């Protein structure tokens, strides 16, 4: 296999787009058998409307001296330079282009589609957030794309989706097929039409892998997914005929850098004890996934080199695209850059999907404060997956609040019995809803409540709630009814935290409520409150 070239590519790109385009990397296939085949794969996932460069936390990069990362102008420059140096290549997008910044909040999918069409992707699949505005909106977005859209496990009644999205795409010049699937949790994590269904991704992939090997002139199969790293590994273990799985959804950092969840690629043995290579490229475009793969004459992987490329201040940007992105910013920059207050601590969203986090503690405190003089809720419950970025110590802008809660979800009050609350948290602890037997997608962030559970047995041990509202915490009364403040998303069954509620009034959005609170108090200093306690008791 040719020498590892990620560092060479990064250094070439850092010198500027013009020089990078002239740089020549080692020739593919050199010193190898004549019949061997090499291909370079570039890939991204979970950009979430971060068209422009960002900080490592995902906020707008307003102080370049502190470090700016990613941005589609850097991605374009890197891929264009890389593709100039190789004979065979693919550039793949694992979805979740929607939601996350004002580029989407302000423009919807319009400028995202424009950008994607300029990047030269060879295939793209659908993330769960592509369905946030429903099937009709997604169909309109897809109609404006020039990239092939691949997603085998979605069945929508929308005509455009049905005629645009296909289960696989063949690259005959490479004797290669890409098959793609998205997460089957979309009905509880987004807003698809009620009639839209999502089949089991692993079973679906095996069906289409068998199909392309039997009916298409291919020797190589890549599966594109938006199902998460753990499910990617399970897919690799429980299938045959796949060479690479390139994924997204879980925002997993792979590589040899600090904080990585595993190696890049992660090697997994399939049902026939063959190696499948699992890859993912973190999130927000901070890294560009990059791998060279060598196949022998019968289509077996015999070597690879590569690694995620960190797109930093030193990485060149495509000047034309970056200029366009900056122009798109003009209408919302002044509004978004308004400073609304400060934080003395990192408001950390990283653990929020799986455990208590200080950003979750803060937003739930804010929501209770917002309703204190109206409904006086006893507690707050909010999905941890809805908190999208970290806010570092220092100034907080309007854009920070919007980007942290970009989905337009609004505050609502619901009324739950003590028994319903107990079952809700018993399900959260177990990871499976007591009410409907389905997976609970993210951990509920709380205020006015205290949860004690046994991590070894995954059982709820104690649940306390403020009695009366704002008062001391007491063990929940299973026969009582409590007012709980949450979001319309959670009340509608989102993330399967609670059963679908009805008869609630939609109030202000989460970002508006957070902004007003910070403007009033000036500075926040929310440390982790310890509202969730692990115990060895049963």
C-alpha positions as CSV (number, residue, x, y, z in Angstrom):
1,X,0.0,0.0,0.0
2,X,1.3,3.5,-0.8
3,X,2.7,5.6,2.1
4,X,0.4,7.4,4.5
5,X,-0.4,10.7,2.8
6,X,-2.8,12.5,5.2
7,X,0.0,14.6,6.7
8,X,1.4,15.4,3.2
9,X,-2.0,16.4,2.0
10,X,-2.6,18.6,5.1
11,X,0.7,20.3,4.6
12,X,0.1,20.9,0.9
13,X,-3.3,22.3,1.6
14,X,-1.9,24.6,4.4
15,X,0.3,26.3,1.8
16,X,-2.6,27.5,-0.1
17,X,-5.1,26.2,-2.7
18,X,-2.9,27.1,-5.7
19,X,0.2,25.3,-4.4
20,X,-1.9,22.4,-3.1
21,X,-3.3,21.8,-6.5
22,X,0.2,21.4,-7.9
23,X,1.4,19.1,-5.2
24,X,1.7,15.5,-6.3
25,X,1.3,12.6,-3.9
26,X,2.6,9.1,-4.4
27,X,1.1,7.4,-7.4
28,X,-1.8,5.0,-6.6
29,X,-0.9,1.4,-7.3
30,X,2.8,1.9,-7.5
31,X,4.9,-1.2,-6.7
32,X,1.8,-3.3,-6.5
33,X,0.4,-6.1,-8.6
34,X,-1.0,-4.9,-11.8
35,X,-4.5,-6.2,-11.1
36,X,-4.8,-4.5,-7.7
37,X,-7.2,-1.6,-7.5
38,X,-6.8,1.5,-5.3
39,X,-9.4,4.1,-4.4
40,X,-9.4,7.2,-2.2
41,X,-12.5,8.0,-0.1
42,X,-13.2,11.4,1.3
43,X,-16.2,11.7,3.6
44,X,-18.1,14.0,6.0
45,X,-21.0,13.6,8.3
46,X,-23.2,15.7,10.6
47,X,-22.3,19.1,9.3
48,X,-25.5,20.5,10.8
49,X,-25.5,23.7,8.7
50,X,-22.0,24.7,9.8
51,X,-21.2,26.1,6.4
52,X,-18.7,28.5,7.9
53,X,-15.7,27.8,10.2
54,X,-16.4,27.2,13.9
55,X,-14.7,26.8,17.2
56,X,-14.2,23.2,18.5
57,X,-17.5,23.6,20.5
58,X,-19.5,24.3,17.3
59,X,-20.1,28.0,18.0
60,X,-19.3,30.7,15.3
61,X,-15.5,31.4,15.2
62,X,-15.3,35.2,15.8
63,X,-11.7,35.1,17.2
64,X,-9.5,33.4,14.7
65,X,-6.5,33.8,17.0
66,X,-8.1,31.2,19.3
67,X,-8.5,28.7,16.5
68,X,-11.1,28.2,13.7
69,X,-11.9,24.8,12.3
70,X,-13.8,23.3,9.4
71,X,-16.1,25.1,7.1
72,X,-17.2,23.9,3.7
73,X,-14.6,26.2,2.0
74,X,-11.8,24.3,3.8
75,X,-13.5,21.0,3.0
76,X,-13.8,21.9,-0.7
77,X,-10.1,23.1,-0.9
78,X,-8.9,19.9,0.8
79,X,-11.0,17.5,-1.4
80,X,-10.2,19.4,-4.6
81,X,-6.5,19.2,-3.8
82,X,-6.6,15.6,-2.8
83,X,-8.6,14.5,-5.9
84,X,-6.0,16.2,-8.1
85,X,-3.4,13.7,-6.9
86,X,-5.2,10.4,-7.3
87,X,-6.8,8.5,-10.2
88,X,-9.8,7.0,-8.4
89,X,-11.8,8.7,-5.7
90,X,-15.2,9.2,-4.1
91,X,-16.5,12.0,-1.9
92,X,-19.4,10.8,0.3
93,X,-21.8,12.7,2.6
94,X,-23.5,10.8,5.5
95,X,-26.3,13.3,6.1
96,X,-27.6,15.7,8.8
97,X,-27.0,18.8,6.8
98,X,-30.1,20.4,8.3
99,X,-30.3,22.2,11.7
100,X,-27.6,23.8,13.9
101,X,-26.9,27.3,12.8
102,X,-28.5,30.5,11.5
103,X,-27.6,29.4,7.9
104,X,-30.5,26.9,8.3
105,X,-32.7,28.9,10.7
106,X,-32.6,31.9,8.3
107,X,-32.4,30.4,4.8
108,X,-33.8,26.9,5.3
109,X,-32.3,24.4,2.9
110,X,-31.6,26.9,0.1
111,X,-28.0,27.9,0.7
112,X,-27.2,24.4,2.0
113,X,-28.3,22.9,-1.4
114,X,-26.3,25.6,-3.2
115,X,-23.2,24.7,-1.2
116,X,-23.6,20.9,-1.6
117,X,-23.9,21.2,-5.3
118,X,-20.5,23.1,-5.4
119,X,-18.7,20.4,-3.4
120,X,-18.9,17.7,-6.0
121,X,-20.2,14.9,-3.7
122,X,-20.5,11.5,-5.4
123,X,-23.3,10.3,-3.1
124,X,-25.2,11.5,0.0
125,X,-27.6,9.8,2.4
126,X,-30.3,11.2,4.7
127,X,-29.8,12.0,8.3
128,X,-32.7,12.2,10.8
129,X,-32.7,16.0,10.8
130,X,-33.3,16.1,7.1
131,X,-36.9,15.2,8.1
132,X,-37.3,18.0,10.7
133,X,-39.6,20.0,8.4
134,X,-41.5,17.1,7.1
135,X,-41.4,15.0,3.9
136,X,-42.7,17.8,1.5
137,X,-39.9,20.2,2.6
138,X,-37.3,17.5,2.3
139,X,-38.6,16.6,-1.2
140,X,-38.2,20.2,-2.3
141,X,-34.7,20.3,-0.9
142,X,-33.7,17.1,-2.7
143,X,-35.1,18.4,-6.0
144,X,-32.5,21.2,-5.9
145,X,-29.5,18.8,-5.4
146,X,-27.3,17.4,-8.2
147,X,-25.8,14.7,-6.0
148,X,-27.2,11.1,-6.0
149,X,-29.3,10.5,-2.9
150,X,-29.1,7.0,-1.5
151,X,-31.2,5.6,1.4
152,X,-32.5,2.1,1.2
153,X,-34.7,1.9,4.3
154,X,-37.0,4.9,3.9
155,X,-40.5,4.6,2.4
156,X,-42.3,7.9,1.9
157,X,-45.5,8.8,0.1
158,X,-43.9,12.0,-1.1
159,X,-43.5,11.8,-4.8
160,X,-40.1,13.7,-5.0
161,X,-38.6,11.6,-2.3
162,X,-39.8,8.4,-3.9
163,X,-38.4,9.4,-7.3
164,X,-35.1,10.9,-6.0
165,X,-34.0,8.6,-3.3
166,X,-32.7,5.1,-4.3
167,X,-31.4,2.1,-2.4
168,X,-27.9,2.1,-3.9
169,X,-25.8,3.7,-6.6
170,X,-23.3,1.9,-8.8
171,X,-20.0,3.4,-10.0
172,X,-19.3,1.1,-12.9
173,X,-15.8,2.5,-13.6
174,X,-14.8,1.2,-10.1
175,X,-17.0,-1.9,-10.1
176,X,-18.3,-0.5,-6.8
177,X,-21.7,0.0,-5.3
178,X,-22.7,2.3,-2.4
179,X,-25.7,1.3,-0.4
180,X,-27.1,3.6,2.3
181,X,-29.5,3.5,5.3
182,X,-30.5,5.9,8.0
183,X,-31.6,5.4,11.5
184,X,-35.0,3.8,12.1
185,X,-35.5,6.0,15.1
186,X,-36.5,9.0,12.9
187,X,-40.2,8.9,13.9
188,X,-39.2,9.7,17.5
189,X,-36.2,12.0,16.7
190,X,-37.6,14.1,13.9
191,X,-40.8,15.0,12.0
192,X,-41.4,12.7,9.1
193,X,-44.9,12.3,7.8
194,X,-47.0,9.8,9.8
195,X,-47.1,7.4,6.9
196,X,-43.4,7.4,6.3
197,X,-41.6,4.3,7.6
198,X,-38.0,3.3,8.2
199,X,-37.0,-0.3,8.0
200,X,-34.4,-2.1,10.1
201,X,-31.1,-0.8,8.8
202,X,-29.1,-4.0,9.2
203,X,-31.6,-6.3,7.6
204,X,-32.2,-3.8,4.8
205,X,-28.4,-3.5,4.1
206,X,-28.0,-7.3,3.9
207,X,-30.8,-7.5,1.4
208,X,-29.3,-4.9,-0.9
209,X,-25.8,-6.2,-0.5
210,X,-26.9,-9.6,-1.7
211,X,-28.8,-7.9,-4.5
212,X,-25.9,-5.9,-5.9
213,X,-23.5,-8.8,-5.6
214,X,-26.0,-11.0,-7.6
215,X,-27.4,-8.5,-10.1
216,X,-24.8,-5.7,-10.6
217,X,-21.3,-5.9,-12.1
218,X,-19.6,-5.0,-8.8
219,X,-16.8,-6.4,-6.8
220,X,-16.7,-3.8,-4.0
221,X,-19.5,-2.6,-1.6
222,X,-19.4,0.5,0.6
223,X,-22.3,1.1,3.0
224,X,-23.1,4.7,3.9
225,X,-25.0,5.0,7.2
226,X,-26.6,7.5,9.5
227,X,-27.2,5.1,12.4
228,X,-24.4,5.7,14.8
229,X,-21.0,4.1,15.5
230,X,-22.3,1.3,17.8
231,X,-24.9,0.3,15.3
232,X,-22.3,0.4,12.5
233,X,-20.2,-2.1,14.5
234,X,-23.2,-4.3,15.0
235,X,-24.0,-4.1,11.3
236,X,-20.4,-5.1,10.4
237,X,-20.6,-8.1,12.8
238,X,-23.9,-9.4,11.6
239,X,-23.6,-9.1,7.8
240,X,-21.5,-10.4,4.9
241,X,-20.3,-8.9,1.6
242,X,-19.5,-5.4,2.9
243,X,-16.0,-3.9,2.7
244,X,-16.4,-0.5,4.3
245,X,-19.1,1.1,6.5
246,X,-18.8,4.9,6.6
247,X,-21.2,6.4,9.1
248,X,-22.6,9.4,11.0
249,X,-25.3,10.3,13.5
250,X,-23.3,9.6,16.7
251,X,-20.7,12.4,16.1
252,X,-18.0,9.9,16.8
253,X,-14.3,11.0,16.7
254,X,-12.1,8.2,15.5
255,X,-8.3,8.2,15.2
256,X,-5.3,8.3,17.4
257,X,-5.9,11.8,18.8
258,X,-7.0,12.5,22.4
259,X,-10.7,11.9,23.0
260,X,-11.1,9.5,20.1
261,X,-13.7,6.7,20.7
262,X,-11.8,4.2,18.7
263,X,-9.3,3.7,15.8
264,X,-9.8,5.1,12.3
265,X,-10.8,2.8,10.7
266,X,-12.2,0.4,13.3
267,X,-11.7,-3.1,12.1
268,X,-14.6,-5.5,12.8
269,X,-15.0,-9.2,11.8
270,X,-18.2,-10.1,9.9
271,X,-20.2,-13.3,9.9
272,X,-17.6,-14.9,7.6
273,X,-14.7,-13.7,9.8
274,X,-13.7,-11.2,7.1
275,X,-12.6,-7.7,8.1
276,X,-15.0,-4.8,7.7
277,X,-13.6,-1.3,8.1
278,X,-15.9,1.2,10.0
279,X,-15.2,4.9,9.7
280,X,-16.7,8.2,10.9
281,X,-15.5,11.8,10.8
282,X,-16.7,13.5,14.0
283,X,-19.1,16.4,13.4
284,X,-19.5,20.0,12.1
285,X,-16.7,19.6,9.5
286,X,-13.8,19.9,11.9
287,X,-12.3,16.8,10.4
288,X,-12.4,15.5,6.8
289,X,-12.5,11.7,6.7
290,X,-9.8,10.3,4.4
291,X,-8.8,6.8,3.5
292,X,-7.0,5.0,0.7
293,X,-8.1,1.4,0.2
294,X,-6.4,-1.3,-1.9
295,X,-8.4,-4.2,-3.3
296,X,-6.9,-7.3,-4.9
297,X,-8.1,-8.8,-8.2
298,X,-11.0,-10.7,-6.5
299,X,-12.3,-7.6,-4.6
300,X,-10.8,-8.3,-1.2
301,X,-9.3,-5.4,0.8
302,X,-5.5,-6.1,1.1
303,X,-4.4,-2.8,2.5
304,X,-5.3,0.7,3.6
305,X,-3.8,4.0,4.7
306,X,-5.4,7.2,5.9
307,X,-6.8,9.1,8.8
308,X,-9.1,12.1,9.5
309,X,-7.6,15.4,8.4
310,X,-7.9,18.2,11.0
311,X,-9.1,21.3,9.2
312,X,-7.5,24.1,11.1
313,X,-6.6,27.8,10.6
314,X,-3.6,26.5,8.6
315,X,-5.8,24.8,6.1
316,X,-6.5,26.7,3.0
317,X,-10.0,27.7,2.1
318,X,-11.6,27.8,-1.3
319,X,-11.7,31.6,-1.8
320,X,-14.8,31.8,-4.0
321,X,-17.0,29.6,-1.7
322,X,-15.8,31.3,1.4
323,X,-16.7,34.7,-0.1
324,X,-20.1,33.4,-0.9
325,X,-20.6,32.0,2.6
326,X,-19.6,35.3,4.1
327,X,-22.1,37.1,1.9
328,X,-24.9,34.8,3.1
329,X,-24.0,35.7,6.7
330,X,-24.6,39.4,6.3
331,X,-28.4,39.5,6.9
332,X,-28.1,37.7,10.2
333,X,-24.6,38.5,11.6
334,X,-25.5,41.7,13.4
335,X,-28.5,40.0,15.1
336,X,-26.5,36.9,15.9
337,X,-23.4,38.7,17.2
338,X,-25.3,40.7,19.8
339,X,-23.9,39.8,23.2
340,X,-26.7,38.9,25.7
341,X,-24.5,38.0,28.7
342,X,-21.7,35.9,30.0
343,X,-20.9,32.5,31.4
344,X,-18.0,31.8,33.9
345,X,-18.1,28.1,33.1
346,X,-18.1,25.9,30.1
347,X,-21.8,25.1,29.3
348,X,-21.0,21.6,28.2
349,X,-23.4,19.7,25.9
350,X,-21.1,16.8,25.3
351,X,-22.6,14.4,28.0
352,X,-26.2,15.6,27.6
353,X,-27.4,12.7,25.5
354,X,-26.3,10.0,28.0
355,X,-26.1,11.7,31.4
356,X,-26.8,14.8,33.4
357,X,-24.9,17.8,32.1
358,X,-24.5,21.3,33.4
359,X,-26.1,22.8,30.2
360,X,-29.1,20.6,30.8
361,X,-29.2,21.7,34.4
362,X,-29.1,25.3,33.3
363,X,-31.8,25.2,30.6
364,X,-34.2,23.3,32.9
365,X,-33.6,25.8,35.7
366,X,-34.4,28.5,33.1
367,X,-37.6,26.8,32.0
368,X,-38.9,26.5,35.6
369,X,-38.0,30.2,36.2
370,X,-39.9,31.1,33.0
371,X,-43.1,29.4,34.2
372,X,-42.7,30.1,37.9
373,X,-45.3,32.9,38.0
374,X,-47.7,31.2,35.7
375,X,-48.1,27.4,36.1
376,X,-45.5,27.0,38.9
377,X,-44.2,23.7,37.6
378,X,-42.8,21.2,40.1
379,X,-40.1,20.0,37.7
380,X,-38.6,20.2,34.3
381,X,-37.8,17.3,31.9
382,X,-36.0,18.0,28.6
383,X,-34.3,15.7,26.0
384,X,-30.5,15.9,26.3
385,X,-30.1,15.4,22.6
386,X,-31.8,18.7,21.9
387,X,-28.8,20.7,23.3
388,X,-26.5,21.0,20.3
389,X,-23.3,22.9,21.1
390,X,-21.0,23.9,24.0
391,X,-20.7,27.5,25.0
392,X,-17.2,28.3,26.3
393,X,-16.6,30.7,29.2
394,X,-16.9,34.3,28.2
395,X,-19.5,36.2,26.2
396,X,-22.8,34.6,25.1
397,X,-24.4,35.8,21.9
398,X,-27.8,35.4,20.5
399,X,-26.4,33.1,17.9
400,X,-25.0,30.9,20.7
401,X,-28.4,30.5,22.2
402,X,-30.0,29.8,18.8
403,X,-27.3,27.3,17.8
404,X,-27.6,25.5,21.1
405,X,-31.4,25.1,20.6
406,X,-31.7,25.3,16.8
407,X,-34.9,23.3,16.2
408,X,-37.4,25.9,17.2
409,X,-38.8,23.7,20.0
410,X,-41.0,25.6,22.4
411,X,-41.8,25.5,26.1
412,X,-45.0,23.7,27.2
413,X,-46.6,22.5,30.4
414,X,-47.8,19.0,30.8
415,X,-49.5,17.2,33.7
416,X,-48.1,13.8,34.7
417,X,-49.0,11.5,37.6
418,X,-46.4,10.3,40.0
419,X,-46.8,6.8,38.5
420,X,-46.1,8.2,35.0
421,X,-43.0,10.0,36.3
422,X,-41.7,6.9,38.0
423,X,-42.2,4.8,34.8
424,X,-40.7,7.6,32.7
425,X,-37.4,7.6,34.7
426,X,-37.4,3.8,35.1
427,X,-37.5,3.6,31.3
428,X,-34.7,6.2,31.0
429,X,-32.5,4.3,33.4
430,X,-33.2,1.0,31.6
431,X,-32.9,2.6,28.2
432,X,-36.3,1.1,27.2
433,X,-39.7,2.8,27.8
434,X,-41.9,1.1,30.4
435,X,-44.9,2.4,28.6
436,X,-44.3,1.2,25.1
437,X,-41.2,-1.0,25.1
438,X,-39.3,1.1,22.6
439,X,-35.8,2.6,23.1
440,X,-35.4,5.8,25.0
441,X,-33.2,7.8,22.7
442,X,-31.6,10.4,25.0
443,X,-31.2,11.0,28.7
444,X,-33.8,13.4,30.2
445,X,-32.2,16.5,31.7
446,X,-34.1,17.7,34.8
447,X,-34.7,20.3,37.4
448,X,-37.0,20.2,40.5
449,X,-36.3,16.4,40.5
450,X,-33.8,14.0,41.8
451,X,-33.1,10.6,40.3
452,X,-31.3,7.8,42.1
453,X,-30.6,4.6,40.2
454,X,-28.5,1.4,40.3
455,X,-26.2,1.5,37.2
456,X,-25.4,-2.2,37.4
457,X,-29.0,-3.4,37.4
458,X,-30.3,-0.4,35.4
459,X,-33.1,0.0,37.9
460,X,-34.6,3.2,39.4
461,X,-34.2,3.2,43.1
462,X,-35.7,6.6,44.2
463,X,-37.4,9.6,42.5
464,X,-37.9,12.8,44.4
465,X,-39.8,16.0,43.3
466,X,-40.2,19.5,44.6
467,X,-43.3,19.5,46.9
468,X,-44.8,22.1,46.7
469,X,-43.3,23.5,43.5
470,X,-40.0,25.2,44.4
471,X,-40.0,23.5,47.8
472,X,-38.0,20.7,49.3
473,X,-37.5,17.5,47.4
474,X,-39.7,14.6,48.6
475,X,-40.3,11.1,47.3
476,X,-42.8,11.2,44.5
477,X,-46.4,10.4,45.3
478,X,-47.5,7.9,42.8
479,X,-51.1,9.0,43.1
480,X,-50.5,12.7,42.8
481,X,-50.5,14.8,39.6
482,X,-47.7,17.2,38.9
483,X,-47.1,20.1,36.5
484,X,-44.0,19.5,34.5
485,X,-42.4,22.0,32.1
486,X,-40.9,20.5,29.0
487,X,-40.7,21.2,25.2
488,X,-43.3,20.6,22.6
489,X,-40.9,18.0,21.1
490,X,-40.7,15.9,24.2
491,X,-44.5,16.3,24.9
492,X,-45.1,15.0,21.4
493,X,-43.2,11.8,22.2
494,X,-39.8,13.0,20.9
495,X,-36.9,10.7,21.8
496,X,-39.5,8.4,23.4
497,X,-38.9,10.0,26.8
498,X,-42.6,10.3,27.6
499,X,-45.8,9.1,26.0
500,X,-47.5,11.6,23.6
501,X,-49.3,14.3,25.6
502,X,-52.2,16.4,24.4
503,X,-54.0,19.6,25.4
504,X,-50.9,21.7,25.9
505,X,-50.2,25.3,24.9
506,X,-47.0,26.1,22.9
507,X,-45.2,29.0,24.4
508,X,-41.8,30.8,23.6
509,X,-39.0,28.9,22.0
510,X,-36.1,27.5,24.1
511,X,-33.5,29.9,22.6
512,X,-35.8,32.9,23.3
513,X,-36.4,31.8,26.9
514,X,-32.6,31.2,27.4
515,X,-31.7,34.5,25.9
516,X,-34.2,36.5,28.0
517,X,-33.0,34.8,31.2
518,X,-29.3,35.5,30.5
519,X,-30.1,39.1,29.6
520,X,-31.8,39.5,33.0
521,X,-29.2,37.8,35.2
522,X,-26.1,39.0,33.2
523,X,-23.8,36.1,34.1
524,X,-24.5,32.4,34.5
525,X,-22.2,30.0,36.5
526,X,-24.1,26.7,36.5
527,X,-21.9,23.9,37.6
528,X,-23.1,20.3,37.5
529,X,-25.9,20.0,40.1
530,X,-25.8,16.3,40.9
531,X,-29.5,15.7,40.3
532,X,-28.8,12.2,39.1
533,X,-27.2,9.9,41.6
534,X,-25.8,6.4,41.1
535,X,-26.1,3.9,44.0
536,X,-25.4,0.3,44.7
537,X,-28.7,-0.1,46.5
538,X,-31.5,-2.1,44.9
